[in-house]
């Protein structure tokens, strides 16, 4: 699937130029915006603190 995605991007019309610019890794970042796990507790189990932090 990764190969198909990578190759198909070279075909005109498969992906818009705006989408390529907005991709999360286009400017060196690995994520588009901070990703957080919520809720902090689920079915009585707490999510590990590292998954709740705002720093990467």
N, C-alpha and C positions, 0 to 999 in steps of 0.2 A: 504494500500500500504506500509506503514511503517512496519507493522508486516511481510508482505511477504518479504520485502527487508531484514529485520533483520534475519529472519529464513533462507532464501535462502542462505545467506552468509556462513552458516555452511555446505552446500552441496558442495562437491569437484567439482571444475571446473566451478562453477557459477561466481566467481570473482577471478581474479589473485592475487597472493600475492603482486605483485608490486602495484596494484591498492589500496590495503588496506593500504600499507605504505604511499602512496602519498595522502591519503584522508585528507581533510582540517582539520578535528578535531582529527587526530591521534596524533598530537604533542601538543595538548592543545590550538591551535589556532582555531578560529571560521571561518576564511576566508583563502583561499589559498594565496591571495595576495590582496593588496589594491583595493577596488572596488569604482569606481567613476561614477557619473552620468554625461553623456555628451549627447548633448550639454548643456551648462549652461542656455541657453534660447531656448524655443521651442514654436513656434506659438505665440510669444509675451508674454509667461509666463516664469518667472524665476524659476529655481529649487531652493528649500530652501538651504541656505548656509550649513547646517549640512550635507546634502547629497553630497556636493562638497568637504568637508574637507578631509584631508589625515589622520587625527587621528580618533581613534575609541572611 
